Amino acid sequence: MTRRSFLEGLGQIGGTSLLLAGMEAFGMGIASAQTAPPPLQGGGKGKKVIILGAGVAGLTSAYELGRAGYDVTVIEARSFAGGRSQTARKGFQLTELGGETQTCQFDDGYYINHGPWRIPFHHRSTLHYVKQFGIEVELFNNDNDNSYIYTTQGKGPLARKPLRKMEVAADARGNAAEILAKVTQSGALDKQFGADDKALFLEYLKTEGYLEGKDYAYRGTEGRGWISKPGAGLHPGVPSKPYAFTDVLDSGAWRVLASVSEWDQQRTMFQPKGGMYMIPTGFVTKGGVGDKIRFSTVVEKIRQNGRTVDVSVVDGTGQRSVVSGDYCICTIPLSVLKSIDNGLSAPKQTAMNGAAYAPVGKIGLQMKRRFWEENHWIYGGHIYTDDMDIVSVSLPSTGWLGPKGVLLGYYQFFANAAKVSALTHAQRTDFALSFGEKVFPEYRDSFETSFSVAWHRVKYNLGGWAMWSDESRARDYPVLLEPDDRIYLAGEHLSYIGGWQAGGIESAWMQIAALHKRASVA
């Protein structure tokens, strides 16, 4: 079984939460390990460093090396910095390979982060620069008990209808706790428990499952919602009634539940106000890196001779030139670097093939009113589904109670992303709307405009992030961590925090420390 088919299978079996756990197993979501950049003592001594790529790894390298006195030049193929840290807002353009050019038509002030879109609290490396550059952030609501679960693969009366997550959670845990409590009372677990521990376990089950009475029965809880809500006067409210446990199980909606969040999927995260592009903008403006970047300049060839690294480039006007330096930090994704005449050693060439890049698709939908808040009382979080062509619909954690909003209409991976990416943008939009209106009747009528991306079809990325199997992580990954003479590789692909900005930042920290140690004694 391939890595990709394994992960697809996880998604089909267990929905988003199990898929994310599988991604984590492949090194795509481990916690940030560092909190601050390495001290580069002694200064750069006038050494010149060429940095290829102005994503967060390249920007980090340029900023820290520049502060240490190195002469830095950044080569960036795009007309803007940030790499995959992009934000689609009014006027932003994107042309996929083989696709039409999209120009974002969102209203002023509205956007979608079609690359990275959230920052876990433990990604201290990313937050280091957020604080360093004074980037204003707000909370990202990564979970919402009042959101919906919509299953397409389940059966029974609860399948193919929107269910409140809090209803499913209460009923699944309540009924499971009741069954376990009765088994415990019957004496079936006496070999596992002493008398005191048995009493404590029953007390735990009573709290966990909202159980009542001496029979430890689950009869529902206010926390699962109301048929009619409490109000003034003679309106005490009518609590909702539990679903039959067999119906909950048959629906499959319970698959997205987790008592404890995945480490990289915390319930509360951060996002920069105005969009994720504010982070690269911080490097460019407040960090002073902008003056060091040659935009719209494409790398054609890389060579080194034991003393210098020479990079042949062509700019937006077609003018060719050679940029030379003492060292080079290359942050170009391996999926792209392999297609460049890079001059790297044979072991490096072989090792680059060990990383596969994930097909990933997203779409942002601007709605003319926030019906999810007005009609459904859902503020942020995700609509979960086992439809792996959609995976989740995510509601904005900004602009609360405003007139409009941009939501994420799908976030797909692997074969599902590849399939949907073959559609035109208009067809992708219709595809997203067709699912969304199954959950929200107002979905299609509220739609105004959209913006989509298939990262595996974006020219200078060719994938959402790098994935390593256990075998390639052991065999190829260490080879790429070592310098190829004067060339150092960096990026999220050379970290155990794949798919996150922290991976690129901390990879850059590692390589600039190694480069500086060498250059300071040269």
DOPAVEX-965814 format. One line per 5 residues: their letters; for each residue x, y, z of C-alpha. Coordinates in Angstrom, 1 decimal, decimal comma. Layout:
BEGIN
A> X/Y/Z  ...
***
This chain:
BEGIN
MTRRS> 0,0/0,0/0,0  1,4/3,4/-0,9  1,6/6,3/1,5  -1,1/8,2/-0,5  -3,6/5,3/-0,6
FLEGL> -3,1/4,6/3,1  -4,0/8,2/3,9  -6,9/8,1/1,6  -8,1/5,0/3,3  -7,9/6,7/6,7
GQIGG> -10,0/9,5/5,4  -12,7/7,2/4,0  -12,8/5,2/7,3  -12,5/7,9/9,9  -13,1/11,3/8,4
TSLLL> -11,0/14,4/9,1  -9,7/13,5/12,5  -8,3/10,2/11,5  -6,9/11,6/8,3  -5,1/14,3/10,2
AGMEA> -3,7/11,7/12,6  -2,3/9,8/9,6  -0,8/12,9/8,2  0,9/13,5/11,5  2,4/10,0/11,4
FGMGI> 4,1/11,0/8,2  5,7/14,0/9,8  3,1/16,5/8,7  2,1/18,2/11,9  4,5/17,7/14,8
ASAQT> 4,9/20,5/17,3  7,3/23,3/17,0  10,5/22,6/18,9  12,3/25,9/18,9  11,2/29,3/20,2
APPPL> 13,9/31,7/19,0  16,5/32,0/16,1  20,0/30,9/16,8  22,5/33,5/17,9  24,8/34,3/15,0
QGGGK> 27,8/35,6/17,0  30,7/37,2/15,3  29,0/38,7/12,3  28,9/37,8/8,7  32,4/39,2/7,9
GKKVI> 31,1/40,4/4,5  30,3/37,0/3,2  27,7/36,9/0,5  24,7/34,5/0,6  22,3/33,8/-2,2
ILGAG> 18,9/32,7/-1,0  16,6/31,0/-3,5  12,9/31,6/-2,7  11,1/34,2/-0,7  8,8/31,9/1,2
VAGLT> 8,9/32,0/5,0  12,1/29,9/5,0  13,9/32,2/2,6  12,6/35,3/4,4  13,7/34,0/7,7
SAYEL> 17,2/33,2/6,3  17,5/36,6/4,7  16,3/38,5/7,8  18,6/36,7/10,3  21,7/36,6/8,1
GRAGY> 21,2/40,2/7,2  21,1/41,1/10,9  24,3/39,3/11,4  26,1/41,3/8,7  25,9/39,0/5,7
DVTVI> 25,4/40,4/2,2  22,2/38,7/1,2  20,4/38,5/-2,1  17,1/36,7/-2,4  15,9/35,4/-5,8
EARSF> 12,1/35,0/-6,1  10,2/33,8/-9,1  7,0/35,5/-8,1  6,2/39,2/-8,0  5,6/39,0/-4,3
AGGRS> 7,0/37,4/-1,2  5,5/34,6/0,9  5,7/31,4/-1,1  2,6/29,5/-0,1  1,8/32,0/2,6
QTARK> -0,7/33,7/0,4  -4,0/35,5/0,9  -6,5/35,9/-1,9  -8,1/39,4/-1,7  -9,4/41,9/-4,1
GFQLT> -7,2/42,0/-7,2  -5,0/39,0/-6,3  -4,3/36,9/-9,4  -3,4/33,2/-9,8  -2,8/31,1/-12,9
ELGGE> -2,6/27,4/-12,5  -0,7/25,2/-14,9  -3,1/24,5/-17,7  -5,8/26,6/-16,2  -7,3/30,1/-16,6
TQTCQ> -6,1/33,2/-14,7  -8,3/34,0/-11,7  -8,5/37,5/-10,4  -10,0/37,6/-6,9  -13,3/39,6/-6,9
FDDGY> -13,9/39,6/-3,1  -15,1/42,9/-1,7  -12,5/45,1/0,0  -11,6/43,7/3,4  -12,6/40,2/2,6
YINHG> -10,2/37,4/1,9  -9,3/33,7/2,0  -6,0/32,3/3,2  -5,6/29,7/0,4  -2,3/28,6/1,8
PWRIP> -1,5/28,3/5,5  -4,4/29,7/7,5  -3,9/29,1/11,2  -1,2/29,1/13,8  -1,2/26,7/16,7
FHHRS> -0,3/28,2/20,0  2,8/25,9/20,3  4,3/27,1/17,0  6,5/29,4/18,9  8,8/30,0/16,0
TLHYV> 6,0/31,5/13,9  4,7/33,5/16,8  8,3/34,8/17,4  8,1/36,7/14,1  4,5/37,7/14,6
KQFGI> 5,6/39,4/17,8  8,9/40,7/16,3  7,1/42,6/13,5  4,1/43,6/15,5  1,6/41,7/13,4
EVELF> -1,9/41,9/14,9  -3,5/38,6/15,4  -7,0/37,3/16,4  -8,2/33,9/17,6  -9,0/31,3/15,0
NNDND> -11,9/29,1/16,1  -10,7/25,6/15,1  -13,7/23,8/16,7  -17,3/24,6/17,4  -19,7/22,3/19,2
NSYIY> -22,7/24,1/17,6  -21,4/23,3/14,1  -22,8/20,5/11,9  -21,7/17,1/10,9  -23,0/15,8/7,6
TTQGK> -22,3/12,2/6,6  -22,8/10,7/3,2  -21,4/7,2/3,8  -23,6/6,4/6,9  -27,0/4,8/7,0
GPLAR> -30,1/5,2/9,0  -32,3/8,2/9,7  -29,4/10,5/10,8  -27,3/10,1/7,6  -27,4/12,8/5,0
KPLRK> -28,8/15,4/7,3  -27,0/18,1/9,3  -26,5/17,1/12,9  -25,2/19,4/15,6  -21,8/18,3/16,8
MEVAA> -22,8/18,8/20,4  -25,9/16,5/19,9  -23,8/13,7/18,5  -21,0/14,2/21,1  -23,5/14,1/24,0
DARGN> -25,4/11,1/22,7  -22,3/9,1/21,7  -20,5/9,6/25,0  -23,6/9,5/27,1  -24,8/6,1/25,8
AAEIL> -21,3/4,7/25,8  -20,8/5,8/29,4  -24,2/4,3/30,4  -23,3/0,9/28,9  -19,9/0,9/30,5
AKVTQ> -21,3/1,9/33,9  -23,8/-0,9/33,8  -21,1/-3,4/32,8  -19,0/-2,1/35,7  -22,0/-2,4/38,2
SGALD> -22,6/-5,9/37,1  -19,1/-6,9/38,3  -17,7/-7,7/34,9  -14,8/-5,4/35,5  -14,0/-6,4/39,1
KQFGA> -10,7/-8,0/38,1  -9,6/-4,6/36,7  -10,7/-2,5/39,7  -10,5/-2,5/43,5  -13,6/-1,3/45,3
DDKAL> -12,3/2,3/45,6  -11,2/2,5/42,0  -14,5/1,0/40,8  -16,4/3,7/42,7  -14,2/6,4/41,2
FLEYL> -14,6/5,0/37,8  -18,4/5,1/38,1  -18,2/8,6/39,3  -16,1/9,5/36,2  -18,6/7,9/33,9
KTEGY> -21,4/9,7/35,5  -19,7/13,0/34,9  -18,4/12,2/31,4  -21,7/10,8/30,2  -24,2/13,0/32,1
LEGKD> -25,6/9,9/33,7  -28,5/10,1/36,2  -29,8/8,0/39,1  -28,6/4,8/40,7  -29,1/3,1/37,3
YAYRG> -26,6/5,4/35,7  -28,9/6,2/32,8  -28,2/8,7/30,0  -31,4/10,7/29,4  -29,9/13,6/27,6
TEGRG> -28,4/16,9/28,8  -29,0/20,6/28,3  -25,6/20,7/26,7  -26,9/19,0/23,6  -29,3/21,8/22,9
WISKP> -33,0/22,7/23,1  -36,2/22,1/21,2  -37,4/25,5/22,4  -34,9/27,8/24,2  -35,5/29,3/27,7
GAGLH> -36,7/32,8/27,8  -38,5/35,5/29,8  -41,9/34,9/31,4  -43,4/31,5/31,4  -40,8/30,0/29,0
PGVPS> -38,5/27,6/30,9  -37,5/26,0/27,6  -37,8/22,4/26,4  -34,5/20,4/26,2  -33,8/18,4/23,1
KPYAF> -34,2/14,6/23,2  -31,3/12,1/22,6  -31,1/10,2/19,3  -31,3/6,5/19,5  -27,8/5,2/20,1
TDVLD> -28,0/2,7/17,2  -28,9/5,6/14,9  -25,9/7,6/16,0  -23,6/4,7/15,4  -25,2/3,9/12,0
SGAWR> -24,8/7,5/10,9  -21,0/7,5/11,3  -21,2/11,1/12,6  -19,3/10,1/15,7  -16,1/9,5/13,7
VLASV> -15,1/13,2/13,9  -15,3/13,3/17,7  -12,3/13,5/19,9  -12,2/14,1/23,6  -8,7/15,5/23,2
SEWDQ> -7,6/17,5/20,2  -4,7/16,3/17,9  -1,6/18,2/19,0  -1,6/20,3/15,8  -5,3/20,7/15,7
QRTMF> -5,9/22,7/18,9  -9,4/24,1/19,4  -8,1/27,6/19,6  -5,4/29,0/17,3  -4,3/32,3/15,9
QPKGG> -4,6/34,1/12,6  -3,1/37,4/11,5  -5,7/40,1/11,0  -6,2/40,8/7,3  -4,7/37,5/6,2
MYMIP> -1,7/35,3/6,4  0,2/37,4/3,9  0,8/39,8/6,8  3,6/37,5/8,0  5,7/37,7/4,9
TGFVT> 4,8/41,4/4,6  6,3/41,9/8,1  9,6/40,4/6,9  9,6/42,6/3,8  8,6/45,9/5,4
KGGVG> 9,4/46,0/9,1  12,2/43,4/8,8  13,8/45,3/5,9  14,1/42,2/3,7  12,3/43,8/0,8
DKIRF> 15,3/45,6/-0,5  17,2/42,3/-0,7  14,7/40,5/-3,0  14,9/40,3/-6,8  11,3/39,7/-7,7
STVVE> 10,0/38,0/-10,9  13,3/36,4/-11,3  13,5/32,7/-12,2  16,4/30,4/-11,4  17,6/28,5/-14,5
KIRQN> 20,9/26,9/-13,4  22,9/26,5/-10,2  26,6/25,7/-10,1  29,4/25,8/-7,6  33,2/25,6/-7,9
GRTVD> 34,4/25,1/-4,4  34,8/28,8/-3,8  31,5/30,4/-5,0  28,0/29,5/-5,9  26,8/30,8/-9,3
VSVVD> 23,1/31,1/-10,0  21,9/31,8/-13,5  18,6/33,7/-13,6  16,2/35,4/-16,0  14,1/38,3/-14,9
GTGQR> 10,6/39,4/-16,0  11,9/41,3/-19,0  13,8/38,3/-20,3  17,2/39,7/-19,2  19,7/36,9/-18,1
SVVSG> 22,4/37,3/-15,5  24,5/35,4/-13,0  24,3/36,0/-9,3  27,4/34,8/-7,4  27,9/34,3/-3,7
DYCIC> 30,0/32,5/-1,1  27,1/30,3/-0,1  23,6/29,5/-1,1  20,5/28,6/0,9  17,9/27,0/-1,4
TIPLS> 14,3/27,0/-0,2  12,8/26,0/-3,5  10,3/23,1/-3,0  11,9/19,8/-4,0  9,1/19,2/-6,4
VLKSI> 10,3/22,3/-8,3  14,0/22,0/-7,6  14,1/18,6/-9,4  13,1/20,3/-12,6  15,9/22,9/-12,5
DNGLS> 19,4/22,4/-13,7  20,6/22,5/-10,1  24,0/20,9/-10,3  23,6/19,1/-7,0  25,5/15,9/-6,3
APKQT> 24,1/12,5/-7,3  23,2/11,5/-3,7  21,2/14,7/-3,4  19,5/14,1/-6,7  18,4/10,7/-5,6
AMNGA> 17,3/11,8/-2,1  15,0/14,5/-3,5  12,9/11,7/-5,1  12,1/10,5/-1,6  9,6/13,2/-0,9
AYAPV> 6,2/13,2/-2,5  4,2/16,4/-2,6  0,5/16,3/-1,6  -2,1/17,5/-4,1  -4,2/20,0/-2,1
GKIGL> -7,3/22,0/-3,1  -9,1/24,9/-1,5  -11,9/27,2/-2,5  -13,1/30,5/-0,8  -16,7/31,5/-1,3
QMKRR> -17,9/35,0/-0,5  -21,4/35,1/0,8  -23,6/38,2/0,8  -24,8/37,5/4,3  -23,6/35,5/7,2
FWEEN> -26,4/33,0/7,3  -24,4/30,5/9,4  -24,4/33,1/12,2  -27,8/34,6/11,6  -29,9/31,5/11,0
HWIYG> -27,8/28,7/12,5  -25,8/30,4/15,4  -22,5/29,0/14,3  -19,5/31,3/14,9  -16,4/29,8/13,3
GHIYT> -15,2/26,2/13,3  -15,8/23,6/10,7  -18,7/21,6/9,1  -17,4/18,1/9,1  -18,2/15,5/6,5
DDMDI> -17,0/12,1/5,3  -17,3/13,3/1,7  -13,5/13,3/1,0  -14,0/15,6/-2,1  -15,0/18,2/0,5
VSVSL> -13,5/17,1/3,8  -14,7/20,2/5,6  -16,4/23,5/5,2  -14,8/26,1/7,4  -16,5/29,2/8,7
PSTGW> -14,6/32,5/9,1  -13,1/33,5/12,5  -13,2/37,2/11,5  -15,8/39,8/10,8  -18,2/38,5/13,4
LGPKG> -21,8/39,7/13,0  -20,8/41,6/9,9  -22,8/41,9/6,7  -20,8/39,4/4,6  -18,2/36,7/5,0
VLLGY> -15,8/34,4/3,1  -15,9/30,7/4,0  -13,8/27,8/2,9  -15,9/25,7/0,7  -13,7/22,6/0,6
YQFFA> -10,2/21,5/1,7  -9,2/18,3/-0,1  -6,2/16,2/-0,3  -4,5/13,6/-2,6  -6,6/11,9/-5,3
NAAKV> -9,7/13,8/-4,3  -7,9/17,1/-4,8  -6,5/15,9/-8,1  -10,0/15,0/-9,3  -11,6/18,3/-8,5
SALTH> -8,6/20,3/-9,8  -9,4/19,0/-13,3  -12,6/21,1/-13,2  -12,7/24,7/-14,3  -13,0/27,3/-11,6
AQRTD> -16,7/27,8/-12,4  -17,2/24,0/-12,1  -15,3/23,9/-8,8  -17,5/26,6/-7,5  -20,7/24,8/-8,5
FALSF> -19,2/21,6/-7,0  -18,7/23,3/-3,7  -22,1/25,0/-3,7  -23,8/21,7/-4,5  -22,4/20,2/-1,3
GEKVF> -22,9/23,3/0,9  -26,6/23,6/0,1  -27,2/20,1/1,5  -26,2/21,5/4,9  -27,3/25,1/4,6
PEYRD> -30,5/25,8/2,5  -29,3/29,4/2,1  -25,9/28,5/0,6  -26,3/28,9/-3,1  -28,7/31,9/-3,0
SFETS> -26,2/33,7/-0,7  -23,2/33,1/-2,9  -21,5/36,0/-4,7  -18,0/35,2/-5,9  -15,2/32,6/-5,3
FSVAW> -11,5/31,9/-5,6  -9,9/28,5/-5,8  -6,5/26,9/-5,8  -5,0/23,5/-6,6  -1,6/23,7/-5,2
HRVKY> -0,2/20,8/-7,2  -0,9/22,9/-10,3  0,7/26,1/-9,0  3,9/26,6/-11,0  6,4/27,4/-8,3
NLGGW> 5,1/24,9/-5,7  3,7/21,8/-7,5  2,1/20,5/-4,3  0,8/21,6/-0,9  3,6/20,2/1,2
AMWSD> 6,2/17,4/1,2  5,4/13,9/2,6  7,9/11,3/3,7  7,4/7,6/4,3  9,2/6,0/7,2
ESRAR> 11,7/4,5/4,7  12,4/7,7/2,8  12,6/9,7/6,1  15,3/7,3/7,3  17,1/7,0/3,9
DYPVL> 16,8/10,3/2,1  15,9/13,0/4,5  19,2/13,0/6,4  21,1/13,3/3,1  19,2/16,5/2,2
LEPDD> 19,9/18,0/5,7  23,6/18,0/5,0  25,1/20,8/2,8  26,1/20,0/-0,8  29,5/21,8/-0,5
RIYLA> 28,3/25,4/-0,3  24,6/24,9/-0,9  22,2/24,4/2,0  18,6/23,2/1,6  15,8/24,5/3,8
GEHLS> 12,0/24,6/3,9  9,1/22,8/5,5  10,1/19,7/3,6  13,3/19,5/5,7  11,5/19,4/9,1
YIGGW> 9,1/17,2/11,1  6,6/20,1/10,9  5,6/19,5/7,3  2,8/21,7/5,9  3,2/24,4/8,5
QAGGI> 5,1/27,7/8,4  6,9/26,7/11,6  8,6/23,9/9,6  10,0/26,4/7,1  11,1/28,8/9,8
ESAWM> 12,8/26,2/12,0  14,5/24,5/9,0  16,0/27,9/8,1  17,2/28,5/11,7  18,9/25,1/11,5
QIAAL> 20,7/25,8/8,2  21,7/29,4/8,9  23,3/28,2/12,2  25,2/25,5/10,3  26,3/28,0/7,6
HKRAS> 27,3/30,6/10,1  29,4/28,1/12,1  31,3/27,3/8,9  31,6/30,8/7,5  32,8/32,3/10,8
VA> 35,9/30,2/10,8  36,5/30,3/7,0
***
